[in-house]
Amino acid sequence: MPTATLARKPNPVILREVAESSTASQTRPTLVMGIVNVTPDSFSDGGKYLASESAIAHGLQLFADGADLVDVGGESTRPGSVRVPVETELARVIPVVAALAAEGVPVSVDTMRAEVAAEAIEAGAVIINDVSGGLDDPKMAPLIAKNPDILFIAGHWRGAPSEMDKLANYEDVVADVVAELAERKNALLTQGISADQLILDPNLGFAKLGDQNWQLLAGMPALLELGQPILIGASRKRFLKQLVHPSVEEPGTGVSKPRIESATDLETATAAVSALAAAAGAWAVRVHDARQSKIAVEVAKRCCPTPMPQSSYAVAPSVEEPRSGVSKPREPQEILKVERSHSESLDRPKKVQV
């Protein structure tokens, strides 16, 4: 299996800190989630990492570049995309998940299928990232409920990628998305998923056009009022391309043509969103370029520390060997749950199995 030289030691333990009182707060860094698209048709890098060896090497490199976790997907959900057979998705995703988990990388799997999620968990995934929020596959929520050690990211969803652009009709995009996410949250809790497992994603670009995405980013305080950690995924999306690559009119012709694209401009815009999302209190940002967003998040952490009165998640630090001065990562694939109240210090972490 190809490997990359890691710039830091693997740190695969995800620490949950649950604030039980509105007077309790915990300042913690926003996580960086690196994207590995094992697909031929994703909107940004489709085909680049379709081979398992390339996808594994890319995941390791993202982790070395500062990603706290890596999100592996085997089915494109770009606007207009069509479904692939479940066998194809499994063949793309599972070898990559198993290899990255074996190297100590915390792995999330981007899938709408319970069958893929189940096999990914067996292969070592610790998070399931479902852009449909469990709506596409009725078996997804029961699966997550039966695996209380697995975190579940539920995206805001109005319909399949093949039709999502037709569904971007809102009276007030922030109020409507918050209301629909609240409804999805309540449905998932009713189906047995714990609030401690649940992360919400407004799904920028999914049934959202142009300025609607900017309005949602400005509406982070309303999203946080949902009481769950919030994932922001803006990386290289269409509304950022429209910002940095606007059309220009040919002099004297009245005809517009797109500006010459610059990948650097797009990454700059993505990193700016990462910094702003971190400053606003996002749990994580999902990005293609881990290094740029890691730097952006570090800037936000230093200039805009954000107390989080609601549930928050962070990656547990490495531990120092007694009297050795040498740090080592905690045991791979542990998930530690810690509860805090306004009058109590952190309890001793309790190990649970994935």
C-alpha positions as a Markdown table, in Angstrom:
| # | Residue | x | y | z |
|---|---|---|---|---|
| 1 | Met | 0.0 | 0.0 | 0.0 |
| 2 | Pro | 1.4 | 3.4 | -0.9 |
| 3 | Thr | 2.1 | 5.7 | 2.0 |
| 4 | Ala | 2.9 | 9.3 | 2.5 |
| 5 | Thr | 5.4 | 10.7 | 4.9 |
| 6 | Leu | 3.2 | 12.1 | 7.7 |
| 7 | Ala | 4.1 | 15.5 | 8.9 |
| 8 | Arg | 2.6 | 14.6 | 12.3 |
| 9 | Lys | 1.8 | 11.4 | 14.1 |
| 10 | Pro | -1.7 | 9.9 | 13.6 |
| 11 | Asn | -4.2 | 11.1 | 16.1 |
| 12 | Pro | -7.3 | 9.1 | 15.4 |
| 13 | Val | -9.2 | 9.5 | 18.7 |
| 14 | Ile | -12.3 | 11.7 | 18.5 |
| 15 | Leu | -13.2 | 13.3 | 21.8 |
| 16 | Arg | -16.7 | 14.3 | 22.5 |
| 17 | Glu | -17.3 | 17.1 | 25.0 |
| 18 | Val | -20.9 | 17.5 | 25.9 |
| 19 | Ala | -21.7 | 20.8 | 27.8 |
| 20 | Glu | -24.7 | 20.0 | 30.0 |
| 21 | Ser | -25.3 | 23.6 | 31.1 |
| 22 | Ser | -25.7 | 26.8 | 29.2 |
| 23 | Thr | -23.3 | 28.3 | 31.6 |
| 24 | Ala | -20.6 | 25.8 | 30.7 |
| 25 | Ser | -18.5 | 26.5 | 27.7 |
| 26 | Gln | -15.5 | 24.9 | 26.0 |
| 27 | Thr | -13.3 | 26.7 | 23.5 |
| 28 | Arg | -12.1 | 24.2 | 20.9 |
| 29 | Pro | -10.7 | 24.3 | 17.4 |
| 30 | Thr | -12.7 | 23.8 | 14.3 |
| 31 | Leu | -11.7 | 20.5 | 12.7 |
| 32 | Val | -10.6 | 20.2 | 9.1 |
| 33 | Met | -12.1 | 17.3 | 7.1 |
| 34 | Gly | -10.2 | 16.4 | 4.0 |
| 35 | Ile | -12.1 | 15.1 | 0.9 |
| 36 | Val | -11.2 | 11.9 | -1.0 |
| 37 | Asn | -13.4 | 11.4 | -4.0 |
| 38 | Val | -13.0 | 7.9 | -5.3 |
| 39 | Thr | -15.1 | 8.8 | -8.4 |
| 40 | Pro | -14.8 | 9.5 | -12.1 |
| 41 | Asp | -17.2 | 12.4 | -12.1 |
| 42 | Ser | -17.0 | 14.6 | -8.9 |
| 43 | Phe | -17.2 | 18.3 | -9.8 |
| 44 | Ser | -13.7 | 19.2 | -8.7 |
| 45 | Asp | -11.3 | 16.3 | -8.9 |
| 46 | Gly | -13.4 | 13.5 | -10.5 |
| 47 | Gly | -11.2 | 10.7 | -11.8 |
| 48 | Lys | -8.0 | 11.9 | -10.2 |
| 49 | Tyr | -8.2 | 9.4 | -7.3 |
| 50 | Leu | -10.4 | 6.7 | -8.8 |
| 51 | Ala | -7.7 | 4.0 | -8.3 |
| 52 | Ser | -7.6 | 2.7 | -4.7 |
| 53 | Glu | -3.8 | 3.3 | -4.5 |
| 54 | Ser | -4.2 | 6.9 | -5.5 |
| 55 | Ala | -7.1 | 7.5 | -3.2 |
| 56 | Ile | -5.2 | 6.0 | -0.2 |
| 57 | Ala | -2.1 | 8.0 | -0.9 |
| 58 | His | -4.2 | 11.2 | -1.2 |
| 59 | Gly | -5.9 | 10.5 | 2.1 |
| 60 | Leu | -2.6 | 10.0 | 3.8 |
| 61 | Gln | -1.3 | 13.2 | 2.3 |
| 62 | Leu | -4.4 | 15.1 | 3.4 |
| 63 | Phe | -3.8 | 13.9 | 6.9 |
| 64 | Ala | -0.1 | 14.8 | 6.7 |
| 65 | Asp | -1.2 | 18.3 | 5.5 |
| 66 | Gly | -3.3 | 18.9 | 8.6 |
| 67 | Ala | -6.7 | 17.3 | 8.1 |
| 68 | Asp | -8.1 | 16.0 | 11.4 |
| 69 | Leu | -10.2 | 13.4 | 9.6 |
| 70 | Val | -10.7 | 12.2 | 6.0 |
| 71 | Asp | -14.1 | 11.9 | 4.2 |
| 72 | Val | -14.1 | 9.1 | 1.6 |
| 73 | Gly | -16.9 | 9.0 | -1.0 |
| 74 | Gly | -17.5 | 6.6 | -3.9 |
| 75 | Glu | -20.5 | 8.3 | -5.5 |
| 76 | Ser | -20.7 | 11.9 | -6.9 |
| 77 | Thr | -23.5 | 14.1 | -5.6 |
| 78 | Arg | -22.7 | 17.1 | -7.8 |
| 79 | Pro | -25.8 | 18.8 | -9.4 |
| 80 | Gly | -27.1 | 16.6 | -12.2 |
| 81 | Ser | -25.2 | 13.4 | -11.2 |
| 82 | Val | -26.9 | 10.0 | -11.4 |
| 83 | Arg | -26.6 | 7.1 | -8.9 |
| 84 | Val | -24.1 | 4.3 | -9.3 |
| 85 | Pro | -24.8 | 0.6 | -8.4 |
| 86 | Val | -24.1 | -0.2 | -4.8 |
| 87 | Glu | -21.5 | -2.8 | -5.8 |
| 88 | Thr | -19.6 | -0.1 | -7.6 |
| 89 | Glu | -19.7 | 2.2 | -4.6 |
| 90 | Leu | -18.6 | -0.5 | -2.2 |
| 91 | Ala | -15.7 | -1.5 | -4.5 |
| 92 | Arg | -14.5 | 2.1 | -4.6 |
| 93 | Val | -14.9 | 3.0 | -0.9 |
| 94 | Ile | -14.2 | 0.0 | 1.3 |
| 95 | Pro | -10.5 | -0.7 | 0.4 |
| 96 | Val | -9.7 | 2.9 | 0.9 |
| 97 | Val | -11.5 | 3.1 | 4.3 |
| 98 | Ala | -9.7 | -0.1 | 5.5 |
| 99 | Ala | -6.3 | 1.1 | 4.4 |
| 100 | Leu | -6.6 | 4.6 | 5.9 |
| 101 | Ala | -8.1 | 3.3 | 9.2 |
| 102 | Ala | -5.2 | 0.8 | 9.4 |
| 103 | Glu | -2.8 | 3.7 | 9.2 |
| 104 | Gly | -4.5 | 5.5 | 12.1 |
| 105 | Val | -6.4 | 8.1 | 10.1 |
| 106 | Pro | -9.9 | 8.9 | 11.4 |
| 107 | Val | -12.2 | 8.1 | 8.5 |
| 108 | Ser | -15.7 | 9.5 | 7.6 |
| 109 | Val | -17.6 | 7.9 | 4.7 |
| 110 | Asp | -19.8 | 10.0 | 2.4 |
| 111 | Thr | -22.7 | 7.7 | 1.5 |
| 112 | Met | -26.5 | 7.7 | 1.4 |
| 113 | Arg | -26.7 | 3.9 | 1.5 |
| 114 | Ala | -27.0 | 1.9 | 4.7 |
| 115 | Glu | -25.3 | -1.1 | 3.1 |
| 116 | Val | -22.2 | 1.0 | 2.3 |
| 117 | Ala | -22.3 | 2.6 | 5.8 |
| 118 | Ala | -22.4 | -0.8 | 7.5 |
| 119 | Glu | -19.5 | -2.2 | 5.6 |
| 120 | Ala | -17.5 | 1.1 | 6.1 |
| 121 | Ile | -18.0 | 0.8 | 9.9 |
| 122 | Glu | -16.7 | -2.7 | 9.8 |
| 123 | Ala | -13.7 | -1.5 | 7.8 |
| 124 | Gly | -12.9 | 1.2 | 10.5 |
| 125 | Ala | -15.0 | 4.3 | 9.7 |
| 126 | Val | -16.0 | 6.3 | 12.7 |
| 127 | Ile | -18.3 | 8.8 | 11.0 |
| 128 | Ile | -21.1 | 8.4 | 8.4 |
| 129 | Asn | -21.7 | 11.5 | 6.3 |
| 130 | Asp | -25.1 | 11.3 | 4.6 |
| 131 | Val | -26.0 | 14.3 | 2.5 |
| 132 | Ser | -29.6 | 13.1 | 2.5 |
| 133 | Gly | -29.8 | 13.1 | 6.3 |
| 134 | Gly | -31.1 | 9.6 | 6.2 |
| 135 | Leu | -33.9 | 10.4 | 3.8 |
| 136 | Asp | -32.6 | 8.4 | 0.8 |
| 137 | Asp | -32.3 | 5.1 | 2.6 |
| 138 | Pro | -34.8 | 4.2 | 5.4 |
| 139 | Lys | -32.3 | 1.7 | 6.8 |
| 140 | Met | -29.7 | 4.3 | 7.5 |
| 141 | Ala | -31.2 | 5.8 | 10.7 |
| 142 | Pro | -31.8 | 2.4 | 12.3 |
| 143 | Leu | -28.2 | 1.4 | 11.5 |
| 144 | Ile | -26.7 | 4.5 | 13.1 |
| 145 | Ala | -29.0 | 4.0 | 16.1 |
| 146 | Lys | -27.6 | 0.5 | 16.6 |
| 147 | Asn | -24.1 | 1.8 | 16.5 |
| 148 | Pro | -24.0 | 4.5 | 19.2 |
| 149 | Asp | -20.3 | 5.0 | 18.9 |
| 150 | Ile | -20.6 | 6.2 | 15.3 |
| 151 | Leu | -21.1 | 9.9 | 14.6 |
| 152 | Phe | -23.7 | 10.8 | 11.9 |
| 153 | Ile | -23.6 | 13.9 | 9.8 |
| 154 | Ala | -27.1 | 14.7 | 8.5 |
| 155 | Gly | -27.3 | 17.0 | 5.5 |
| 156 | His | -30.1 | 19.3 | 4.6 |
| 157 | Trp | -31.9 | 17.6 | 1.7 |
| 158 | Arg | -34.7 | 18.5 | -0.7 |
| 159 | Gly | -34.1 | 15.9 | -3.4 |
| 160 | Ala | -31.7 | 14.0 | -5.6 |
| 161 | Pro | -28.8 | 15.7 | -7.3 |
| 162 | Ser | -30.4 | 15.2 | -10.7 |
| 163 | Glu | -33.2 | 17.7 | -9.7 |
| 164 | Met | -31.7 | 19.7 | -6.8 |
| 165 | Asp | -31.3 | 23.0 | -8.7 |
| 166 | Lys | -35.1 | 23.0 | -9.4 |
| 167 | Leu | -35.7 | 22.8 | -5.6 |
| 168 | Ala | -34.0 | 26.0 | -4.5 |
| 169 | Asn | -37.2 | 27.9 | -3.8 |
| 170 | Tyr | -37.2 | 29.6 | -0.3 |
| 171 | Glu | -39.2 | 32.4 | 1.3 |
| 172 | Asp | -36.2 | 32.9 | 3.7 |
| 173 | Val | -33.3 | 30.5 | 3.0 |
| 174 | Val | -31.9 | 30.6 | 6.5 |
| 175 | Ala | -35.2 | 30.3 | 8.3 |
| 176 | Asp | -36.4 | 27.5 | 5.9 |
| 177 | Val | -33.2 | 25.5 | 6.1 |
| 178 | Val | -33.0 | 25.8 | 9.9 |
| 179 | Ala | -36.7 | 24.7 | 10.1 |
| 180 | Glu | -36.1 | 21.7 | 7.8 |
| 181 | Leu | -33.0 | 20.7 | 9.6 |
| 182 | Ala | -34.8 | 20.9 | 12.9 |
| 183 | Glu | -37.5 | 18.6 | 11.5 |
| 184 | Arg | -34.8 | 16.2 | 10.3 |
| 185 | Lys | -33.0 | 16.3 | 13.7 |
| 186 | Asn | -36.3 | 15.4 | 15.5 |
| 187 | Ala | -37.0 | 12.6 | 13.1 |
| 188 | Leu | -33.6 | 11.1 | 13.6 |
| 189 | Leu | -33.8 | 11.4 | 17.4 |
| 190 | Thr | -37.2 | 9.7 | 17.3 |
| 191 | Gln | -35.6 | 6.8 | 15.3 |
| 192 | Gly | -33.1 | 6.2 | 18.1 |
| 193 | Ile | -30.1 | 8.2 | 17.1 |
| 194 | Ser | -28.6 | 10.0 | 20.1 |
| 195 | Ala | -28.1 | 13.8 | 20.1 |
| 196 | Asp | -24.5 | 13.1 | 21.0 |
| 197 | Gln | -24.0 | 11.3 | 17.7 |
| 198 | Leu | -25.6 | 14.0 | 15.5 |
| 199 | Ile | -23.9 | 16.6 | 13.4 |
| 200 | Leu | -25.9 | 18.8 | 11.0 |
| 201 | Asp | -24.8 | 20.2 | 7.6 |
| 202 | Pro | -26.8 | 22.9 | 5.7 |
| 203 | Asn | -25.4 | 21.4 | 2.5 |
| 204 | Leu | -24.2 | 24.4 | 0.7 |
| 205 | Gly | -24.9 | 24.0 | -3.0 |
| 206 | Phe | -27.5 | 21.3 | -2.5 |
| 207 | Ala | -30.8 | 23.0 | -3.7 |
| 208 | Lys | -29.1 | 26.3 | -3.0 |
| 209 | Leu | -28.2 | 28.8 | -5.8 |
| 210 | Gly | -25.7 | 31.7 | -5.7 |
| 211 | Asp | -26.5 | 34.2 | -3.0 |
| 212 | Gln | -28.5 | 31.6 | -1.0 |
| 213 | Asn | -25.2 | 30.0 | 0.0 |
| 214 | Trp | -23.8 | 33.3 | 1.3 |
| 215 | Gln | -27.0 | 33.9 | 3.2 |
| 216 | Leu | -26.6 | 30.6 | 4.9 |
| 217 | Leu | -23.0 | 31.2 | 5.8 |
| 218 | Ala | -24.0 | 34.6 | 7.3 |
| 219 | Gly | -26.8 | 32.7 | 9.2 |
| 220 | Met | -24.4 | 30.5 | 11.2 |
| 221 | Pro | -25.8 | 31.8 | 14.5 |
| 222 | Ala | -29.2 | 30.5 | 13.6 |
| 223 | Leu | -27.8 | 27.1 | 12.5 |
| 224 | Leu | -26.0 | 26.8 | 15.9 |
| 225 | Glu | -29.3 | 27.4 | 17.6 |
| 226 | Leu | -30.3 | 23.9 | 16.5 |
| 227 | Gly | -28.1 | 22.7 | 19.4 |
| 228 | Gln | -25.9 | 20.4 | 17.3 |
| 229 | Pro | -22.4 | 20.7 | 15.8 |
| 230 | Ile | -22.4 | 22.2 | 12.3 |
| 231 | Leu | -20.3 | 21.0 | 9.4 |
| 232 | Ile | -19.6 | 23.6 | 6.6 |
| 233 | Gly | -18.7 | 22.3 | 3.1 |
| 234 | Ala | -18.0 | 25.2 | 0.7 |
| 235 | Ser | -14.8 | 23.9 | -0.9 |
| 236 | Arg | -14.5 | 24.8 | -4.6 |
| 237 | Lys | -18.3 | 24.9 | -5.0 |
| 238 | Arg | -20.1 | 26.7 | -7.7 |
| 239 | Phe | -21.0 | 29.8 | -5.7 |
| 240 | Leu | -17.3 | 30.4 | -5.0 |
| 241 | Lys | -16.4 | 29.9 | -8.6 |
| 242 | Gln | -19.0 | 32.5 | -9.5 |
| 243 | Leu | -17.2 | 34.9 | -7.1 |
| 244 | Val | -13.7 | 34.4 | -8.3 |
| 245 | His | -14.4 | 33.6 | -11.9 |
| 246 | Pro | -17.2 | 36.0 | -13.0 |
| 247 | Ser | -18.0 | 36.4 | -16.6 |
| 248 | Val | -16.7 | 39.5 | -18.3 |
| 249 | Glu | -18.1 | 41.3 | -21.3 |
| 250 | Glu | -16.1 | 41.4 | -24.5 |
| 251 | Pro | -15.5 | 45.0 | -25.4 |
| 252 | Gly | -18.0 | 46.3 | -28.0 |
| 253 | Thr | -19.7 | 42.9 | -28.4 |
| 254 | Gly | -22.2 | 42.6 | -25.6 |
| 255 | Val | -21.1 | 38.9 | -25.3 |
| 256 | Ser | -19.9 | 37.6 | -22.0 |
| 257 | Lys | -17.2 | 34.9 | -21.6 |
| 258 | Pro | -15.8 | 33.3 | -18.4 |
| 259 | Arg | -12.6 | 34.7 | -17.0 |
| 260 | Ile | -9.6 | 32.4 | -17.1 |
| 261 | Glu | -9.9 | 30.1 | -14.1 |
| 262 | Ser | -7.3 | 30.2 | -11.3 |
| 263 | Ala | -7.1 | 27.3 | -8.9 |
| 264 | Thr | -5.2 | 29.5 | -6.5 |
| 265 | Asp | -8.1 | 32.0 | -6.4 |
| 266 | Leu | -10.6 | 29.2 | -5.7 |
| 267 | Glu | -8.5 | 27.8 | -2.8 |
| 268 | Thr | -8.1 | 31.4 | -1.4 |
| 269 | Ala | -11.9 | 31.8 | -1.4 |
| 270 | Thr | -12.3 | 28.4 | 0.2 |
| 271 | Ala | -9.8 | 29.2 | 2.9 |
| 272 | Ala | -11.5 | 32.5 | 3.6 |
| 273 | Val | -14.8 | 30.6 | 4.2 |
| 274 | Ser | -13.0 | 28.1 | 6.4 |
| 275 | Ala | -11.7 | 31.0 | 8.6 |
| 276 | Leu | -15.0 | 32.7 | 8.8 |
| 277 | Ala | -16.9 | 29.4 | 9.6 |
| 278 | Ala | -14.3 | 28.6 | 12.3 |
| 279 | Ala | -14.7 | 32.0 | 13.8 |
| 280 | Ala | -18.5 | 31.6 | 13.8 |
| 281 | Gly | -18.2 | 28.3 | 15.7 |
| 282 | Ala | -18.4 | 25.5 | 13.0 |
| 283 | Trp | -17.6 | 22.0 | 14.2 |
| 284 | Ala | -15.6 | 21.3 | 11.0 |
| 285 | Val | -15.0 | 22.5 | 7.5 |
| 286 | Arg | -14.9 | 19.9 | 4.6 |
| 287 | Val | -12.3 | 20.8 | 2.1 |
| 288 | His | -10.1 | 19.6 | -0.8 |
| 289 | Asp | -7.0 | 21.4 | 0.3 |
| 290 | Ala | -6.3 | 20.6 | 3.9 |
| 291 | Arg | -3.2 | 22.7 | 4.4 |
| 292 | Gln | -4.8 | 26.0 | 3.3 |
| 293 | Ser | -7.9 | 25.5 | 5.5 |
| 294 | Lys | -5.8 | 24.3 | 8.4 |
| 295 | Ile | -3.9 | 27.6 | 8.4 |
| 296 | Ala | -7.1 | 29.5 | 8.0 |
| 297 | Val | -8.7 | 27.7 | 11.0 |
| 298 | Glu | -5.6 | 28.4 | 13.1 |
| 299 | Val | -5.8 | 32.1 | 12.3 |
| 300 | Ala | -9.5 | 32.1 | 13.3 |
| 301 | Lys | -8.7 | 30.2 | 16.6 |
| 302 | Arg | -6.1 | 32.8 | 17.6 |
| 303 | Cys | -8.0 | 35.9 | 16.7 |
| 304 | Cys | -11.6 | 34.8 | 17.4 |
| 305 | Pro | -11.7 | 32.1 | 20.1 |
| 306 | Thr | -15.3 | 30.9 | 20.2 |
| 307 | Pro | -16.9 | 29.6 | 23.4 |
| 308 | Met | -19.3 | 26.8 | 22.6 |
| 309 | Pro | -22.2 | 26.4 | 25.1 |
| 310 | Gln | -23.7 | 23.6 | 23.1 |
| 311 | Ser | -22.4 | 20.1 | 22.2 |
| 312 | Ser | -19.0 | 20.2 | 20.7 |
| 313 | Tyr | -16.5 | 17.8 | 19.3 |
| 314 | Ala | -12.7 | 17.9 | 19.0 |
| 315 | Val | -9.8 | 15.6 | 18.2 |
| 316 | Ala | -8.1 | 14.4 | 21.3 |
| 317 | Pro | -4.4 | 15.4 | 21.6 |
| 318 | Ser | -1.5 | 13.0 | 21.6 |
| 319 | Val | -0.3 | 11.9 | 25.1 |
| 320 | Glu | 3.3 | 12.2 | 26.4 |
| 321 | Glu | 5.0 | 9.1 | 27.6 |
| 322 | Pro | 5.8 | 9.5 | 31.3 |
| 323 | Arg | 9.3 | 11.0 | 31.9 |
| 324 | Ser | 10.2 | 10.4 | 28.2 |
| 325 | Gly | 9.2 | 13.8 | 26.7 |
| 326 | Val | 8.0 | 11.9 | 23.7 |
| 327 | Ser | 4.4 | 12.2 | 22.5 |
| 328 | Lys | 2.6 | 9.3 | 21.0 |
| 329 | Pro | -1.0 | 9.1 | 19.6 |
| 330 | Arg | -3.7 | 7.5 | 21.6 |
| 331 | Glu | -4.9 | 4.0 | 20.7 |
| 332 | Pro | -6.4 | 4.0 | 17.1 |
| 333 | Gln | -10.1 | 3.7 | 16.7 |
| 334 | Glu | -11.0 | 4.5 | 20.3 |
| 335 | Ile | -13.8 | 7.0 | 20.8 |
| 336 | Leu | -13.8 | 8.7 | 24.2 |
| 337 | Lys | -16.9 | 10.3 | 25.6 |
| 338 | Val | -16.5 | 13.0 | 28.2 |
| 339 | Glu | -19.3 | 14.9 | 30.0 |
| 340 | Arg | -18.9 | 18.3 | 31.6 |
| 341 | Ser | -21.3 | 20.4 | 33.6 |
| 342 | His | -20.8 | 23.9 | 34.9 |
| 343 | Ser | -19.8 | 22.6 | 38.3 |
| 344 | Glu | -17.8 | 19.5 | 37.3 |
| 345 | Ser | -14.4 | 18.9 | 35.7 |
| 346 | Leu | -14.0 | 16.4 | 32.9 |
| 347 | Asp | -14.7 | 12.8 | 33.9 |
| 348 | Arg | -12.3 | 10.1 | 33.2 |
| 349 | Pro | -12.7 | 9.1 | 29.5 |
| 350 | Lys | -14.6 | 5.8 | 28.9 |
| 351 | Lys | -13.4 | 3.6 | 26.1 |
| 352 | Val | -16.0 | 2.2 | 23.7 |
| 353 | Gln | -15.5 | -0.1 | 20.7 |
| 354 | Val | -16.2 | 0.9 | 17.1 |
